[in-house]
Amino acid sequence: MKKIIWILLAIAILLLPLTIEDYFLNTVIMVLLYAYLSQAWNIMSGYSGQFSFGHAVFFGQGAYVSTVLLTKYHITPWIGMLAGAAVACLTGLFIGYLSFRYKLKGIYFSLATLAFAEIVRVIVENMAYFNKTLGIMIPLQDNPLMYQSSSRLFYYYVLIIMIVGITGLVYWMSRSRLGYNLIAIRENENAAQSLGVNTYRNKMVAIGLSSALTALGGTFYAQYLLYIKPVSVFSPDMSVNILLPAIVGGTATVFGPLVGAMIVIPFGELTKTILGDYAGANLVAYGILLILIILYMPEGVSRKLGWRKNVGIAPAKKYDK
């Protein structure tokens, strides 16, 4: 029976964009994009508890590296996204080295990631090579080989593949030694270390993987909107938009970021439509929703629904040293 349900769900997902209007398809694409980005954030911040406020730096690097390679050197973004992921991974490892080697935890680590994102934003805004604050306009080539299409269907199916891939990765990780180690670190790092967990190495793996995957989302964003600028891709607002779905849906869960994105993004669009004539009213309504969720479902919507089996609890086994 479960197999039949999964097959029907897969068919519905594949046929969904053929049954809705273009505006609603754009909303669905935004839901999937932020679900993907939040899932990437969840790998590090959700499972290991190293709360990042600066994931926009990886997102922006993915967007800018692939865009610069395309506009200046005519390299397809399919290759550029890998280059962006490599740059973001190195950046994440650098941040991790400085933070984890010198025992930055909690709010201090969060502020360090936020500060690093702001530093990179200011650098990009003042470099003529990146067109400073004006950003970069990407010419539409309508060629899937160049990661572009005039149809939203192309972007929808690309995101479906990305979502399935990253969700499968998180599912595997939540049941692997790496996932158990990260959860142990999140619950009590000193206790985990005393049991033989190499906390530094596990956190470095998490931040490297999380940053590289976030950069892939940055490349998609650039090719979908065909325009990027520092204030949009490196801003603290982008970092908040990345982490919110995971917090609302439930951190350290497999489907939490997707559930959260299905709540956060449509509600944001709805409030803009209904309260758009009143300056700031949509943000107030948005804030009230978040406060209610945090007050009554502090562990996330997915846990409130009883999906606790996806949380992952380290079993009594010998940890990887």
C-alpha positions as CSV (number, residue, x, y, z in Angstrom):
1,M,0.0,0.0,0.0
2,K,2.8,2.4,0.9
3,K,4.5,1.7,-2.5
4,I,1.3,2.6,-4.3
5,I,1.0,5.9,-2.3
6,W,4.5,6.8,-3.1
7,I,4.0,6.1,-6.8
8,L,0.8,8.2,-6.9
9,L,2.6,11.0,-5.1
10,A,5.5,10.9,-7.6
11,I,3.0,11.0,-10.5
12,A,1.2,14.0,-8.9
13,I,4.5,15.9,-8.4
14,L,5.5,15.3,-12.0
15,L,2.1,16.4,-13.4
16,L,1.6,19.3,-11.0
17,P,3.2,22.1,-13.2
18,L,1.0,21.1,-16.1
19,T,-2.2,21.8,-14.1
20,I,-1.5,25.2,-12.5
21,E,-1.1,28.7,-13.8
22,D,2.3,30.3,-14.3
23,Y,2.1,32.5,-11.2
24,F,1.3,29.6,-8.9
25,L,4.1,27.6,-10.6
26,N,6.5,30.4,-9.7
27,T,5.4,30.1,-6.0
28,V,5.9,26.3,-6.1
29,I,9.4,26.8,-7.5
30,M,10.2,29.3,-4.7
31,V,8.9,26.7,-2.1
32,L,11.1,24.0,-3.6
33,L,14.2,26.3,-3.8
34,Y,14.0,27.4,-0.2
35,A,13.2,23.9,0.9
36,Y,16.4,22.8,-0.8
37,L,18.4,25.7,0.7
38,S,17.0,25.1,4.2
39,Q,17.8,21.4,3.9
40,A,21.4,22.3,3.1
41,W,21.5,24.5,6.2
42,N,19.9,21.7,8.2
43,I,22.8,19.4,7.5
44,M,25.1,21.6,9.6
45,S,23.0,23.8,11.8
46,G,20.2,21.3,12.4
47,Y,22.1,18.2,13.1
48,S,25.2,19.5,14.7
49,G,23.6,22.5,16.4
50,Q,26.2,25.0,15.0
51,F,23.6,27.7,14.2
52,S,24.7,29.7,11.2
53,F,23.4,33.2,10.4
54,G,25.6,33.6,7.4
55,H,24.7,30.9,4.9
56,A,24.1,33.7,2.4
57,V,27.8,33.8,1.8
58,F,27.7,30.3,0.3
59,F,24.6,31.1,-1.6
60,G,26.0,34.3,-3.1
61,Q,29.3,32.6,-4.0
62,G,27.4,29.9,-5.9
63,A,25.4,32.6,-7.7
64,Y,28.4,34.9,-8.5
65,V,31.0,32.3,-9.5
66,S,28.7,30.5,-12.0
67,T,27.4,33.9,-13.3
68,V,30.9,35.4,-13.8
69,L,32.1,32.2,-15.6
70,L,29.1,32.4,-17.9
71,T,29.1,36.1,-18.7
72,K,32.9,36.7,-18.9
73,Y,34.2,33.3,-20.1
74,H,31.1,31.7,-21.7
75,I,31.4,28.6,-19.4
76,T,28.1,26.8,-19.0
77,P,26.6,27.1,-15.5
78,W,26.4,23.3,-15.3
79,I,30.2,23.5,-14.9
80,G,30.1,26.9,-13.1
81,M,27.9,25.5,-10.4
82,L,30.6,22.9,-9.5
83,A,33.2,25.7,-9.4
84,G,30.9,27.7,-7.2
85,A,30.3,24.7,-4.9
86,A,34.1,24.2,-4.6
87,V,34.7,27.9,-3.7
88,A,31.9,27.8,-1.2
89,C,33.2,24.5,0.3
90,L,36.6,26.1,0.8
91,T,35.1,29.1,2.3
92,G,33.0,27.0,4.7
93,L,36.1,25.0,5.7
94,F,38.0,28.2,6.3
95,I,35.2,29.5,8.5
96,G,35.0,26.1,10.2
97,Y,38.7,26.1,10.9
98,L,38.7,29.5,12.5
99,S,35.6,28.8,14.5
100,F,35.9,25.2,15.5
101,R,39.6,25.2,16.1
102,Y,39.2,28.1,18.5
103,K,36.1,26.7,20.1
104,L,33.5,29.3,19.0
105,K,30.1,28.0,19.9
106,G,26.5,29.2,20.2
107,I,25.9,32.9,19.6
108,Y,29.6,33.5,18.9
109,F,29.7,31.1,16.0
110,S,26.4,32.6,14.7
111,L,27.9,36.1,14.8
112,A,31.1,34.9,13.1
113,T,29.2,33.5,10.2
114,L,27.0,36.7,9.9
115,A,30.1,38.9,10.0
116,F,31.9,36.8,7.3
117,A,28.9,37.1,5.0
118,E,28.8,40.9,5.5
119,I,32.6,41.1,4.8
120,V,32.2,39.2,1.5
121,R,29.2,41.4,0.5
122,V,31.1,44.6,1.1
123,I,34.1,43.2,-1.0
124,V,31.9,42.3,-3.9
125,E,30.0,45.6,-3.8
126,N,33.3,47.5,-4.2
127,M,34.9,45.4,-6.9
128,A,34.5,46.6,-10.5
129,Y,35.1,43.0,-11.7
130,F,31.7,42.1,-10.2
131,N,30.1,45.3,-11.4
132,K,29.9,46.6,-7.8
133,T,26.4,47.4,-6.5
134,L,24.8,47.3,-9.9
135,G,25.0,43.5,-10.1
136,I,25.1,41.3,-13.2
137,M,22.4,40.9,-15.8
138,I,22.4,37.4,-17.4
139,P,21.4,37.2,-21.0
140,L,18.6,34.7,-21.7
141,Q,19.8,32.0,-24.1
142,D,16.9,29.6,-23.8
143,N,19.2,26.6,-23.9
144,P,19.0,23.9,-21.3
145,L,22.7,23.1,-22.0
146,M,23.4,26.6,-20.6
147,Y,21.1,26.0,-17.6
148,Q,18.4,28.3,-19.1
149,S,14.9,28.0,-20.5
150,S,12.0,30.3,-21.3
151,S,9.7,27.8,-19.7
152,R,9.4,27.5,-15.9
153,L,8.8,23.7,-16.4
154,F,12.5,23.3,-16.9
155,Y,13.4,24.9,-13.6
156,Y,10.7,23.0,-11.8
157,Y,12.0,19.6,-12.8
158,V,15.6,20.6,-12.1
159,L,14.6,21.6,-8.6
160,I,12.7,18.3,-8.2
161,I,15.9,16.4,-8.9
162,M,17.8,18.6,-6.5
163,I,15.2,18.2,-3.7
164,V,15.1,14.4,-4.2
165,G,18.9,14.2,-4.1
166,I,19.4,16.4,-1.0
167,T,16.5,14.8,0.9
168,G,18.0,11.3,0.1
169,L,21.3,12.5,1.4
170,V,19.9,13.8,4.6
171,Y,17.9,10.6,5.1
172,W,21.1,8.6,4.7
173,M,23.0,10.9,6.9
174,S,20.4,10.8,9.7
175,R,21.0,7.0,9.9
176,S,24.7,7.0,9.4
177,R,27.6,7.3,11.8
178,L,28.1,10.9,10.7
179,G,24.5,11.8,11.6
180,Y,24.8,10.1,15.0
181,N,28.0,11.9,15.7
182,L,26.5,15.3,14.8
183,I,23.5,14.7,17.0
184,A,25.7,13.7,19.9
185,I,27.7,17.0,19.3
186,R,24.5,19.0,19.3
187,E,23.2,17.5,22.5
188,N,26.5,17.7,24.5
189,E,29.8,18.3,22.7
190,N,31.9,17.6,25.7
191,A,30.2,14.4,26.5
192,A,30.5,13.3,22.8
193,Q,34.2,14.1,22.8
194,S,34.7,12.1,26.0
195,L,33.1,9.1,24.3
196,G,35.6,9.3,21.4
197,V,33.8,11.4,18.8
198,N,36.1,13.5,16.8
199,T,34.0,16.7,17.1
200,Y,36.3,18.9,15.0
201,R,36.4,16.6,12.1
202,N,32.7,15.8,12.1
203,K,31.8,19.5,12.2
204,M,34.2,20.3,9.4
205,V,32.6,17.6,7.2
206,A,29.1,19.1,8.0
207,I,30.0,22.7,7.2
208,G,31.9,21.7,4.0
209,L,29.0,19.6,2.8
210,S,26.4,22.2,3.8
211,S,28.2,25.1,2.1
212,A,28.8,23.3,-1.2
213,L,25.2,22.3,-1.5
214,T,24.0,25.8,-0.6
215,A,26.1,27.1,-3.5
216,L,24.3,24.9,-5.9
217,G,21.1,26.6,-4.9
218,G,22.8,30.0,-5.6
219,T,23.5,28.9,-9.2
220,F,19.9,27.9,-9.7
221,Y,18.7,31.2,-8.3
222,A,20.9,33.2,-10.6
223,Q,19.9,31.3,-13.8
224,Y,16.2,31.4,-12.8
225,L,16.0,35.2,-12.2
226,L,18.8,36.1,-14.7
227,Y,19.9,38.9,-12.4
228,I,22.0,39.0,-9.2
229,K,23.4,41.8,-7.0
230,P,25.3,41.7,-3.7
231,V,22.5,43.1,-1.6
232,S,20.1,40.3,-2.7
233,V,22.3,37.2,-2.6
234,F,24.7,38.1,0.3
235,S,22.3,39.9,2.6
236,P,21.3,38.8,6.1
237,D,17.7,38.6,4.8
238,M,18.7,35.8,2.5
239,S,20.4,34.0,5.4
240,V,17.2,34.3,7.4
241,N,15.1,33.1,4.5
242,I,17.3,30.0,4.2
243,L,17.1,29.0,7.9
244,L,13.4,29.8,8.6
245,P,11.8,26.8,6.8
246,A,14.0,24.4,8.8
247,I,13.1,26.1,12.1
248,V,9.4,26.2,11.3
249,G,9.3,22.6,9.9
250,G,11.7,21.1,12.5
251,T,15.5,21.1,12.6
252,A,17.3,17.8,12.4
253,T,14.4,16.1,10.6
254,V,14.4,14.7,7.1
255,F,11.2,16.4,5.9
256,G,11.1,19.4,8.3
257,P,12.6,22.0,5.8
258,L,10.2,21.0,3.1
259,V,7.2,21.2,5.5
260,G,8.4,24.6,6.7
261,A,8.9,25.9,3.2
262,M,5.3,24.8,2.3
263,I,4.1,27.0,5.2
264,V,6.5,30.0,5.1
265,I,6.7,30.8,1.4
266,P,2.9,30.6,0.5
267,F,2.0,32.5,3.6
268,G,4.5,35.3,2.7
269,E,3.0,35.5,-0.8
270,L,-0.6,35.5,0.6
271,T,0.1,38.3,3.0
272,K,1.8,40.4,0.3
273,T,-1.4,39.9,-1.9
274,I,-3.9,40.7,0.8
275,L,-2.0,43.4,2.8
276,G,0.1,44.8,0.1
277,D,-1.6,48.2,0.2
278,Y,-0.6,48.7,3.8
279,A,3.1,49.3,4.3
280,G,4.7,46.7,6.5
281,A,1.4,45.0,7.4
282,N,2.4,41.8,5.6
283,L,5.6,41.7,7.6
284,V,3.6,42.1,10.8
285,A,1.3,39.2,9.8
286,Y,4.3,37.1,8.8
287,G,5.9,37.8,12.2
288,I,2.8,36.9,14.1
289,L,2.7,33.5,12.3
290,L,6.3,32.8,13.2
291,I,5.7,33.8,16.9
292,L,2.7,31.4,17.1
293,I,4.6,28.5,15.6
294,I,7.6,29.1,18.0
295,L,5.3,29.4,21.0
296,Y,3.1,26.4,20.3
297,M,5.3,24.2,18.2
298,P,8.9,25.1,19.3
299,E,10.3,21.8,18.0
300,G,8.8,22.3,14.6
301,V,5.6,21.4,12.7
302,S,6.9,18.0,11.5
303,R,7.6,16.9,15.1
304,K,4.2,18.2,16.2
305,L,2.7,15.9,13.5
306,G,4.5,13.0,15.1
307,W,7.3,12.5,12.5
308,R,9.8,11.9,15.3
309,K,11.4,8.9,13.6
310,N,13.3,11.3,11.3
311,V,15.0,13.0,14.2
312,G,17.7,10.4,14.7
313,I,19.1,9.5,18.1
314,A,22.5,8.1,18.5
315,P,22.4,4.4,19.4
316,A,24.7,2.7,21.9
317,K,27.5,1.9,19.6
318,K,31.2,2.7,19.4
319,Y,31.7,6.2,17.9
320,D,34.1,7.0,15.1
321,K,37.3,8.5,16.4
